[in-house]
Amino acid sequence: MGLENMPDILTIKELCEFIKVSESTIRRAINDGSLKSFKAGKNVRIEKESVIEWLKEK
């Protein structure tokens, strides 16, 4: 299961399950600005391109 199989827009939970990290890890990355996200109503969404950039930095 590679990055090409990742949906274009993910929820925090989907991203956690996809890359096998905790929700707190993703929330920390969003809060410190290293992982870009946006709000859709009250929900946080993350674009695939942002995930790829974030993983390359790590």
GUVEX-187804 format. One record per residue: residue number from 1; residue in three letters; chain; x, y, z of N, C-alpha, C, O in turn. Coordinates in Angstrom, 1 decimal, decimal comma, always signed. Layout:
N
(site NUM ALA A (X Y Z) (X Y Z) (X Y Z) (X Y Z))
...
//
This chain:
58
(site 1 MET A (+0,9 -1,2 +0,0) (+0,0 +0,0 +0,0) (+0,9 +1,2 +0,0) (+1,5 +1,6 +1,0))
(site 2 GLY A (+1,0 +1,9 -1,1) (+1,9 +3,0 -1,3) (+1,1 +4,3 -1,3) (-0,1 +4,4 -1,2))
(site 3 LEU A (+1,9 +5,4 -1,4) (+1,3 +6,7 -1,4) (+0,3 +7,0 -2,5) (-0,6 +7,7 -2,4))
(site 4 GLU A (+0,6 +6,3 -3,6) (-0,3 +6,4 -4,8) (-1,7 +5,9 -4,5) (-2,7 +6,3 -5,2))
(site 5 ASN A (-1,9 +5,1 -3,5) (-3,2 +4,5 -3,1) (-3,9 +5,4 -2,1) (-5,1 +5,2 -1,8))
(site 6 MET A (-3,3 +6,4 -1,6) (-3,8 +7,3 -0,7) (-4,9 +8,2 -1,3) (-4,6 +8,7 -2,4))
(site 7 PRO A (-6,0 +8,5 -0,7) (-7,0 +9,4 -1,3) (-6,4 +10,8 -1,3) (-5,5 +11,1 -0,6))
(site 8 ASP A (-7,0 +11,7 -2,2) (-6,5 +13,0 -2,3) (-6,7 +13,9 -1,1) (-5,9 +14,8 -0,8))
(site 9 ILE A (-7,8 +13,6 -0,3) (-8,1 +14,3 +0,9) (-8,4 +13,3 +2,0) (-9,2 +12,4 +1,8))
(site 10 LEU A (-7,8 +13,5 +3,2) (-7,9 +12,6 +4,2) (-8,4 +13,2 +5,5) (-8,2 +14,4 +5,7))
(site 11 THR A (-9,0 +12,5 +6,4) (-9,3 +12,9 +7,8) (-8,0 +12,5 +8,6) (-7,2 +11,8 +8,1))
(site 12 ILE A (-8,0 +13,1 +9,8) (-6,9 +12,7 +10,7) (-6,9 +11,2 +10,9) (-5,8 +10,6 +10,9))
(site 13 LYS A (-8,0 +10,6 +11,2) (-8,1 +9,2 +11,5) (-7,7 +8,4 +10,3) (-6,9 +7,4 +10,5))
(site 14 GLU A (-8,1 +8,7 +9,1) (-7,6 +8,0 +7,9) (-6,1 +8,1 +7,7) (-5,5 +7,1 +7,4))
(site 15 LEU A (-5,5 +9,3 +8,0) (-4,1 +9,4 +7,8) (-3,4 +8,6 +8,9) (-2,4 +7,9 +8,6))
(site 16 CYS A (-3,9 +8,6 +10,1) (-3,3 +7,7 +11,2) (-3,3 +6,3 +10,8) (-2,2 +5,6 +10,9))
(site 17 GLU A (-4,4 +5,8 +10,3) (-4,5 +4,4 +9,9) (-3,5 +4,1 +8,7) (-3,0 +3,0 +8,6))
(site 18 PHE A (-3,4 +5,0 +7,8) (-2,7 +4,8 +6,5) (-1,2 +4,7 +6,8) (-0,5 +3,9 +6,3))
(site 19 ILE A (-0,7 +5,7 +7,7) (+0,8 +5,7 +7,9) (+1,2 +5,1 +9,3) (+2,4 +5,1 +9,6))
(site 20 LYS A (+0,2 +4,6 +10,0) (+0,4 +3,8 +11,2) (+1,1 +4,7 +12,3) (+2,1 +4,3 +12,9))
(site 21 VAL A (+0,5 +5,9 +12,6) (+1,0 +6,7 +13,7) (-0,3 +7,1 +14,5) (-1,4 +6,9 +14,1))
(site 22 SER A (+0,0 +7,6 +15,7) (-1,1 +8,0 +16,6) (-1,7 +9,3 +16,1) (-1,1 +10,1 +15,4))
(site 23 GLU A (-3,0 +9,5 +16,6) (-3,7 +10,8 +16,3) (-3,0 +12,0 +16,9) (-2,9 +13,0 +16,3))
(site 24 SER A (-2,4 +11,8 +18,1) (-1,6 +12,9 +18,7) (-0,4 +13,3 +17,9) (-0,1 +14,5 +17,9))
(site 25 THR A (+0,2 +12,4 +17,2) (+1,3 +12,7 +16,3) (+0,9 +13,6 +15,2) (+1,6 +14,6 +14,9))
(site 26 ILE A (-0,2 +13,3 +14,6) (-0,8 +14,1 +13,5) (-1,2 +15,4 +14,0) (-0,9 +16,4 +13,3))
(site 27 ARG A (-1,9 +15,5 +15,1) (-2,4 +16,7 +15,6) (-1,2 +17,7 +16,0) (-1,3 +18,9 +15,8))
(site 28 ARG A (-0,1 +17,1 +16,6) (+1,1 +17,9 +16,9) (+1,7 +18,5 +15,6) (+2,0 +19,7 +15,6))
(site 29 ALA A (+1,8 +17,7 +14,6) (+2,3 +18,2 +13,3) (+1,5 +19,3 +12,7) (+2,0 +20,2 +12,1))
(site 30 ILE A (+0,2 +19,2 +12,8) (-0,8 +20,2 +12,3) (-0,6 +21,5 +13,2) (-0,5 +22,6 +12,7))
(site 31 ASN A (-0,6 +21,3 +14,5) (-0,5 +22,4 +15,4) (+0,9 +23,2 +15,3) (+0,9 +24,4 +15,5))
(site 32 ASP A (+2,0 +22,5 +15,0) (+3,3 +23,2 +14,9) (+3,5 +23,7 +13,5) (+4,5 +24,3 +13,2))
(site 33 GLY A (+2,5 +23,4 +12,6) (+2,6 +24,0 +11,2) (+3,4 +23,1 +10,2) (+3,5 +23,5 +9,1))
(site 34 SER A (+3,9 +22,0 +10,7) (+4,7 +21,2 +9,7) (+3,9 +20,4 +8,8) (+4,3 +19,9 +7,7))
(site 35 LEU A (+2,6 +20,1 +9,2) (+1,6 +19,4 +8,3) (+0,5 +20,4 +8,0) (-0,2 +20,7 +9,0))
(site 36 LYS A (+0,3 +20,7 +6,8) (-0,7 +21,7 +6,4) (-2,1 +21,0 +6,4) (-2,2 +19,8 +5,9))
(site 37 SER A (-3,1 +21,6 +6,9) (-4,5 +21,1 +6,9) (-5,4 +22,2 +6,7) (-5,1 +23,4 +6,7))
(site 38 PHE A (-6,7 +21,9 +6,5) (-7,8 +22,9 +6,4) (-9,0 +22,3 +7,1) (-9,2 +21,1 +7,3))
(site 39 LYS A (-9,9 +23,3 +7,4) (-11,1 +22,9 +8,1) (-12,3 +22,8 +7,0) (-12,4 +23,6 +6,1))
(site 40 ALA A (-13,1 +21,8 +7,2) (-14,3 +21,6 +6,4) (-15,4 +21,5 +7,4) (-15,7 +20,5 +8,0))
(site 41 GLY A (-16,0 +22,7 +7,7) (-16,9 +22,8 +8,8) (-16,1 +22,7 +10,1) (-15,2 +23,5 +10,3))
(site 42 LYS A (-16,5 +21,8 +10,9) (-15,7 +21,6 +12,2) (-14,6 +20,5 +12,0) (-13,9 +20,3 +13,0))
(site 43 ASN A (-14,6 +19,9 +10,9) (-13,6 +18,8 +10,7) (-12,4 +19,2 +10,0) (-12,4 +20,1 +9,1))
(site 44 VAL A (-11,3 +18,6 +10,4) (-10,0 +18,8 +9,8) (-9,7 +17,9 +8,7) (-10,0 +16,7 +8,7))
(site 45 ARG A (-9,2 +18,4 +7,6) (-8,9 +17,6 +6,4) (-7,5 +17,9 +6,0) (-7,0 +19,0 +6,2))
(site 46 ILE A (-6,8 +16,9 +5,4) (-5,4 +17,0 +5,0) (-5,3 +16,6 +3,6) (-5,8 +15,5 +3,2))
(site 47 GLU A (-4,6 +17,4 +2,7) (-4,4 +17,0 +1,3) (-3,2 +16,1 +1,2) (-2,3 +16,2 +2,0))
(site 48 LYS A (-3,3 +15,2 +0,2) (-2,3 +14,2 +0,0) (-1,0 +14,9 -0,3) (+0,1 +14,4 +0,2))
(site 49 GLU A (-0,9 +16,0 -1,0) (+0,3 +16,7 -1,3) (+1,0 +17,1 +0,0) (+2,2 +17,1 +0,1))
(site 50 SER A (+0,2 +17,6 +1,0) (+0,7 +18,0 +2,3) (+1,4 +16,9 +3,0) (+2,4 +17,0 +3,7))
(site 51 VAL A (+0,7 +15,7 +2,9) (+1,2 +14,5 +3,6) (+2,6 +14,1 +3,0) (+3,5 +13,8 +3,7))
(site 52 ILE A (+2,7 +14,1 +1,7) (+3,9 +13,8 +1,0) (+5,0 +14,7 +1,4) (+6,1 +14,2 +1,7))
(site 53 GLU A (+4,8 +16,0 +1,4) (+5,8 +17,0 +1,8) (+6,2 +16,8 +3,2) (+7,4 +16,8 +3,5))
(site 54 TRP A (+5,3 +16,5 +4,1) (+5,5 +16,3 +5,5) (+6,4 +15,0 +5,7) (+7,4 +15,1 +6,5))
(site 55 LEU A (+6,1 +14,0 +5,0) (+6,9 +12,7 +5,2) (+8,3 +12,9 +4,6) (+9,2 +12,3 +5,2))
(site 56 LYS A (+8,4 +13,7 +3,5) (+9,8 +13,9 +3,0) (+10,6 +14,7 +4,0) (+11,8 +14,5 +4,1))
(site 57 GLU A (+10,0 +15,6 +4,7) (+10,8 +16,4 +5,7) (+11,2 +15,5 +6,9) (+12,3 +15,8 +7,5))
(site 58 LYS A (+10,4 +14,5 +7,2) (+10,8 +13,6 +8,3) (+11,7 +12,6 +7,8) (+12,2 +11,7 +8,6))
//
